[in-house]
């Protein structure tokens, strides 16, 4: 669904991120995300309800990570390391 003029590096002002919530989604979606040329790639891990290891994908300054837990009175604990 990229525009026809996306080009080999994308647009300089557009970052591509994907939302994931667990390791299975990370393994499935991050390789697809990284296959798309872009200036910056990243993931939003929200709500993070289990450990997610993205260390083999987040290898440079051009990979961003946003993470957060659940909210509300019945939110499960979220332990970040």
N, CA, C and O atoms as a GROMACS GRO file, in nm:
protein
  324
    1UNK      N    1   0.081  -0.118   0.000
    1UNK     CA    2   0.000   0.000   0.000
    1UNK      C    3   0.086   0.125   0.000
    1UNK      O    4   0.039   0.233   0.035
    2UNK      N    5   0.212   0.111  -0.040
    2UNK     CA    6   0.300   0.227  -0.049
    2UNK      C    7   0.270   0.304  -0.178
    2UNK      O    8   0.229   0.244  -0.277
    3UNK      N    9   0.290   0.434  -0.176
    3UNK     CA   10   0.267   0.512  -0.298
    3UNK      C   11   0.366   0.474  -0.408
    3UNK      O   12   0.475   0.424  -0.380
    4UNK      N   13   0.327   0.498  -0.531
    4UNK     CA   14   0.409   0.461  -0.647
    4UNK      C   15   0.546   0.529  -0.645
    4UNK      O   16   0.642   0.475  -0.698
    5UNK      N   17   0.555   0.647  -0.585
    5UNK     CA   18   0.683   0.719  -0.583
    5UNK      C   19   0.762   0.696  -0.454
    5UNK      O   20   0.847   0.777  -0.419
    6UNK      N   21   0.734   0.586  -0.382
    6UNK     CA   22   0.802   0.557  -0.255
    6UNK      C   23   0.954   0.555  -0.272
    6UNK      O   24   1.025   0.611  -0.189
    7UNK      N   25   1.004   0.493  -0.376
    7UNK     CA   26   1.147   0.493  -0.404
    7UNK      C   27   1.227   0.395  -0.320
    7UNK      O   28   1.170   0.325  -0.236
    8UNK      N   29   1.359   0.389  -0.340
    8UNK     CA   30   1.443   0.291  -0.273
    8UNK      C   31   1.464   0.315  -0.124
    8UNK      O   32   1.504   0.224  -0.052
    9UNK      N   33   1.437   0.435  -0.077
    9UNK     CA   34   1.455   0.464   0.066
    9UNK      C   35   1.332   0.521   0.132
    9UNK      O   36   1.338   0.562   0.248
   10UNK      N   37   1.222   0.524   0.062
   10UNK     CA   38   1.101   0.583   0.119
   10UNK      C   39   1.108   0.734   0.115
   10UNK      O   40   1.188   0.792   0.041
   11UNK      N   41   1.026   0.797   0.195
   11UNK     CA   42   1.030   0.943   0.208
   11UNK      C   43   1.116   0.977   0.330
   11UNK      O   44   1.113   0.903   0.428
   12UNK      N   45   1.192   1.086   0.326
   12UNK     CA   46   1.280   1.118   0.439
   12UNK      C   47   1.204   1.154   0.567
   12UNK      O   48   1.263   1.149   0.675
   13UNK      N   49   1.079   1.188   0.556
   13UNK     CA   50   1.002   1.231   0.674
   13UNK      C   51   0.902   1.125   0.721
   13UNK      O   52   0.816   1.155   0.804
   14UNK      N   53   0.911   1.001   0.671
   14UNK     CA   54   0.816   0.897   0.708
   14UNK      C   55   0.888   0.782   0.777
   14UNK      O   56   0.984   0.726   0.723
   15UNK      N   57   0.841   0.749   0.895
   15UNK     CA   58   0.893   0.634   0.970
   15UNK      C   59   0.788   0.524   0.964
   15UNK      O   60   0.669   0.551   0.972
   16UNK      N   61   0.832   0.399   0.951
   16UNK     CA   62   0.741   0.286   0.948
   16UNK      C   63   0.752   0.207   1.078
   16UNK      O   64   0.860   0.162   1.115
   17UNK      N   65   0.640   0.192   1.147
   17UNK     CA   66   0.636   0.116   1.271
   17UNK      C   67   0.522   0.014   1.264
   17UNK      O   68   0.426   0.032   1.190
   18UNK      N   69   0.536  -0.092   1.341
   18UNK     CA   70   0.434  -0.195   1.350
   18UNK      C   71   0.402  -0.216   1.497
   18UNK      O   72   0.489  -0.203   1.582
   19UNK      N   73   0.277  -0.248   1.527
   19UNK     CA   74   0.238  -0.279   1.664
   19UNK      C   75   0.247  -0.429   1.685
   19UNK      O   76   0.196  -0.508   1.606
   20UNK      N   77   0.313  -0.468   1.794
   20UNK     CA   78   0.321  -0.608   1.832
   20UNK      C   79   0.292  -0.619   1.981
   20UNK      O   80   0.314  -0.523   2.056
   21UNK      N   81   0.243  -0.734   2.025
   21UNK     CA   82   0.214  -0.752   2.168
   21UNK      C   83   0.284  -0.873   2.228
   21UNK      O   84   0.285  -0.889   2.350
   22UNK      N   85   0.342  -0.960   2.144
   22UNK     CA   86   0.408  -1.078   2.199
   22UNK      C   87   0.519  -1.123   2.103
   22UNK      O   88   0.536  -1.067   1.994
   23UNK      N   89   0.594  -1.224   2.145
   23UNK     CA   90   0.707  -1.272   2.066
   23UNK      C   91   0.663  -1.328   1.931
   23UNK      O   92   0.730  -1.307   1.830
   24UNK      N   93   0.553  -1.399   1.929
   24UNK     CA   94   0.505  -1.458   1.803
   24UNK      C   95   0.478  -1.349   1.699
   24UNK      O   96   0.514  -1.365   1.582
   25UNK      N   97   0.417  -1.240   1.741
   25UNK     CA   98   0.391  -1.130   1.647
   25UNK      C   99   0.522  -1.064   1.604
   25UNK      O  100   0.536  -1.024   1.489
   26UNK      N  101   0.618  -1.054   1.696
   26UNK     CA  102   0.748  -0.996   1.661
   26UNK      C  103   0.816  -1.078   1.553
   26UNK      O  104   0.866  -1.023   1.454
   27UNK      N  105   0.818  -1.209   1.570
   27UNK     CA  106   0.882  -1.298   1.473
   27UNK      C  107   0.811  -1.295   1.338
   27UNK      O  108   0.874  -1.308   1.234
   28UNK      N  109   0.681  -1.278   1.341
   28UNK     CA  110   0.602  -1.276   1.217
   28UNK      C  111   0.610  -1.142   1.145
   28UNK      O  112   0.624  -1.138   1.023
   29UNK      N  113   0.604  -1.031   1.221
   29UNK     CA  114   0.584  -0.900   1.158
   29UNK      C  115   0.710  -0.816   1.139
   29UNK      O  116   0.718  -0.741   1.042
   30UNK      N  117   0.807  -0.827   1.228
   30UNK     CA  118   0.926  -0.742   1.214
   30UNK      C  119   1.004  -0.771   1.087
   30UNK      O  120   1.046  -0.676   1.021
   31UNK      N  121   1.026  -0.897   1.047
   31UNK     CA  122   1.095  -0.918   0.919
   31UNK      C  123   1.022  -0.855   0.801
   31UNK      O  124   1.086  -0.801   0.710
   32UNK      N  125   0.889  -0.861   0.801
   32UNK     CA  126   0.813  -0.797   0.692
   32UNK      C  127   0.832  -0.645   0.696
   32UNK      O  128   0.847  -0.582   0.592
   33UNK      N  129   0.832  -0.588   0.815
   33UNK     CA  130   0.852  -0.444   0.830
   33UNK      C  131   0.989  -0.403   0.777
   33UNK      O  132   1.001  -0.305   0.703
   34UNK      N  133   1.092  -0.476   0.816
   34UNK     CA  134   1.229  -0.441   0.776
   34UNK      C  135   1.254  -0.461   0.628
   34UNK      O  136   1.349  -0.406   0.574
   35UNK      N  137   1.171  -0.539   0.561
   35UNK     CA  138   1.186  -0.560   0.417
   35UNK      C  139   1.141  -0.438   0.337
   35UNK      O  140   1.172  -0.428   0.218
   36UNK      N  141   1.070  -0.347   0.400
   36UNK     CA  142   1.023  -0.226   0.332
   36UNK      C  143   1.127  -0.117   0.353
   36UNK      O  144   1.160  -0.086   0.467
   37UNK      N  145   1.180  -0.059   0.247
   37UNK     CA  146   1.279   0.047   0.264
   37UNK      C  147   1.219   0.170   0.331
   37UNK      O  148   1.114   0.220   0.290
   38UNK      N  149   1.286   0.216   0.436
   38UNK     CA  150   1.241   0.335   0.508
   38UNK      C  151   1.360   0.396   0.582
   38UNK      O  152   1.458   0.327   0.611
   39UNK      N  153   1.350   0.523   0.613
   39UNK     CA  154   1.455   0.593   0.686
   39UNK      C  155   1.465   0.538   0.829
   39UNK      O  156   1.575   0.517   0.880
   40UNK      N  157   1.351   0.515   0.891
   40UNK     CA  158   1.345   0.464   1.028
   40UNK      C  159   1.238   0.356   1.035
   40UNK      O  160   1.130   0.370   0.978
   41UNK      N  161   1.270   0.248   1.104
   41UNK     CA  162   1.175   0.142   1.133
   41UNK      C  163   1.155   0.137   1.284
   41UNK      O  164   1.236   0.192   1.360
   42UNK      N  165   1.048   0.072   1.328
   42UNK     CA  166   1.028   0.057   1.471
   42UNK      C  167   0.906  -0.025   1.504
   42UNK      O  168   0.830  -0.065   1.416
   43UNK      N  169   0.890  -0.050   1.633
   43UNK     CA  170   0.775  -0.125   1.682
   43UNK      C  171   0.715  -0.054   1.801
   43UNK      O  172   0.784   0.013   1.878
   44UNK      N  173   0.586  -0.072   1.815
   44UNK     CA  174   0.514  -0.031   1.934
   44UNK      C  175   0.471  -0.160   2.002
   44UNK      O  176   0.390  -0.235   1.948
   45UNK      N  177   0.524  -0.186   2.120
   45UNK     CA  178   0.490  -0.308   2.194
   45UNK      C  179   0.393  -0.267   2.304
   45UNK      O  180   0.433  -0.238   2.417
   46UNK      N  181   0.266  -0.266   2.269
   46UNK     CA  182   0.162  -0.219   2.362
   46UNK      C  183   0.032  -0.294   2.337
   46UNK      O  184  -0.015  -0.299   2.223
   47UNK      N  185  -0.027  -0.350   2.437
   47UNK     CA  186   0.025  -0.364   2.572
   47UNK      C  187   0.124  -0.480   2.577
   47UNK      O  188   0.100  -0.587   2.520
   48UNK      N  189   0.234  -0.458   2.645
   48UNK     CA  190   0.334  -0.563   2.660
   48UNK      C  191   0.292  -0.650   2.778
   48UNK      O  192   0.302  -0.609   2.893
   49UNK      N  193   0.246  -0.769   2.749
   49UNK     CA  194   0.196  -0.857   2.855
   49UNK      C  195   0.284  -0.979   2.876
   49UNK      O  196   0.253  -1.065   2.959
   50UNK      N  197   0.393  -0.988   2.802
   50UNK     CA  198   0.491  -1.094   2.821
   50UNK      C  199   0.625  -1.043   2.768
   50UNK      O  200   0.628  -0.945   2.692
   51UNK      N  201   0.736  -1.107   2.806
   51UNK     CA  202   0.866  -1.063   2.753
   51UNK      C  203   0.870  -1.075   2.600
   51UNK      O  204   0.820  -1.172   2.543
   52UNK      N  205   0.929  -0.976   2.537
   52UNK     CA  206   0.946  -0.977   2.391
   52UNK      C  207   1.092  -0.940   2.363
   52UNK      O  208   1.138  -0.833   2.402
   53UNK      N  209   1.163  -1.029   2.296
   53UNK     CA  210   1.304  -1.007   2.262
   53UNK      C  211   1.314  -0.964   2.116
   53UNK      O  212   1.288  -1.042   2.025
   54UNK      N  213   1.351  -0.838   2.096
   54UNK     CA  214   1.366  -0.786   1.960
   54UNK      C  215   1.512  -0.753   1.931
   54UNK      O  216   1.541  -0.681   1.835
   55UNK      N  217   1.603  -0.802   2.013
   55UNK     CA  218   1.744  -0.763   2.003
   55UNK      C  219   1.806  -0.795   1.867
   55UNK      O  220   1.895  -0.722   1.822
   56UNK      N  221   1.762  -0.899   1.801
   56UNK     CA  222   1.823  -0.929   1.671
   56UNK      C  223   1.771  -0.839   1.560
   56UNK      O  224   1.829  -0.836   1.452
   57UNK      N  225   1.663  -0.766   1.586
   57UNK     CA  226   1.608  -0.674   1.486
   57UNK      C  227   1.649  -0.529   1.512
   57UNK      O  228   1.675  -0.454   1.418
   58UNK      N  229   1.655  -0.490   1.636
   58UNK     CA  230   1.685  -0.352   1.673
   58UNK      C  231   1.836  -0.336   1.685
   58UNK      O  232   1.892  -0.339   1.794
   59UNK      N  233   1.902  -0.320   1.571
   59UNK     CA  234   2.048  -0.322   1.569
   59UNK      C  235   2.113  -0.187   1.542
   59UNK      O  236   2.235  -0.179   1.534
   60UNK      N  237   2.035  -0.082   1.527
   60UNK     CA  238   2.095   0.047   1.496
   60UNK      C  239   2.013   0.162   1.548
   60UNK      O  240   1.907   0.144   1.608
   61UNK      N  241   2.064   0.283   1.524
   61UNK     CA  242   1.995   0.404   1.568
   61UNK      C  243   1.869   0.432   1.487
   61UNK      O  244   1.792   0.521   1.522
   62UNK      N  245   1.848   0.357   1.381
   62UNK     CA  246   1.732   0.380   1.295
   62UNK      C  247   1.618   0.281   1.325
   62UNK      O  248   1.534   0.256   1.239
   63UNK      N  249   1.616   0.225   1.448
   63UNK     CA  250   1.508   0.136   1.491
   63UNK      C  251   1.457   0.186   1.626
   63UNK      O  252   1.530   0.187   1.724
   64UNK      N  253   1.332   0.226   1.629
   64UNK     CA  254   1.272   0.282   1.749
   64UNK      C  255   1.179   0.180   1.816
   64UNK      O  256   1.119   0.096   1.749
   65UNK      N  257   1.169   0.190   1.948
   65UNK     CA  258   1.081   0.102   2.023
   65UNK      C  259   0.996   0.187   2.118
   65UNK      O  260   1.049   0.268   2.194
   66UNK      N  261   0.866   0.168   2.112
   66UNK     CA  262   0.771   0.229   2.204
   66UNK      C  263   0.710   0.114   2.281
   66UNK      O  264   0.664   0.016   2.220
   67UNK      N  265   0.707   0.122   2.413
   67UNK     CA  266   0.648   0.011   2.488
   67UNK      C  267   0.564   0.066   2.604
   67UNK      O  268   0.586   0.176   2.654
   68UNK      N  269   0.468  -0.016   2.643
   68UNK     CA  270   0.381   0.023   2.753
   68UNK      C  271   0.296  -0.095   2.795
   68UNK      O  272   0.280  -0.192   2.721
   69UNK      N  273   0.242  -0.084   2.912
   69UNK     CA  274   0.158  -0.190   2.966
   69UNK      C  275   0.010  -0.158   2.949
   69UNK      O  276  -0.028  -0.063   2.880
   70UNK      N  277  -0.070  -0.239   3.014
   70UNK     CA  278  -0.214  -0.218   3.011
   70UNK      C  279  -0.251  -0.106   3.109
   70UNK      O  280  -0.173  -0.072   3.198
   71UNK      N  281  -0.368  -0.051   3.092
   71UNK     CA  282  -0.416   0.052   3.184
   71UNK      C  283  -0.550   0.008   3.242
   71UNK      O  284  -0.614  -0.085   3.192
   72UNK      N  285  -0.591   0.076   3.344
   72UNK     CA  286  -0.720   0.045   3.406
   72UNK      C  287  -0.706  -0.038   3.532
   72UNK      O  288  -0.598  -0.086   3.565
   73UNK      N  289  -0.817  -0.055   3.601
   73UNK     CA  290  -0.818  -0.123   3.729
   73UNK      C  291  -0.781  -0.270   3.723
   73UNK      O  292  -0.736  -0.325   3.823
   74UNK      N  293  -0.797  -0.334   3.608
   74UNK     CA  294  -0.765  -0.476   3.597
   74UNK      C  295  -0.639  -0.501   3.514
   74UNK      O  296  -0.619  -0.611   3.462
   75UNK      N  297  -0.555  -0.400   3.503
   75UNK     CA  298  -0.432  -0.413   3.425
   75UNK      C  299  -0.339  -0.514   3.490
   75UNK      O  300  -0.321  -0.516   3.612
   76UNK      N  301  -0.279  -0.597   3.404
   76UNK     CA  302  -0.179  -0.692   3.453
   76UNK      C  303  -0.048  -0.620   3.473
   76UNK      O  304  -0.022  -0.520   3.407
   77UNK      N  305   0.037  -0.668   3.564
   77UNK     CA  306   0.168  -0.605   3.586
   77UNK      C  307   0.255  -0.611   3.461
   77UNK      O  308   0.246  -0.706   3.382
   78UNK      N  309   0.337  -0.511   3.443
   78UNK     CA  310   0.429  -0.506   3.330
   78UNK      C  311   0.568  -0.478   3.388
   78UNK      O  312   0.591  -0.370   3.442
   79UNK      N  313   0.659  -0.574   3.376
   79UNK     CA  314   0.794  -0.558   3.428
   79UNK      C  315   0.890  -0.537   3.311
   79UNK      O  316   0.910  -0.627   3.230
   80UNK      N  317   0.948  -0.419   3.302
   80UNK     CA  318   1.042  -0.388   3.197
   80UNK      C  319   1.183  -0.414   3.246
   80UNK      O  320   1.216  -0.386   3.361
   81UNK      N  321   1.267  -0.469   3.157
   81UNK     CA  322   1.407  -0.492   3.191
   81UNK      C  323   1.494  -0.425   3.090
   81UNK      O  324   1.616  -0.432   3.100
   0.00000   0.00000   0.00000
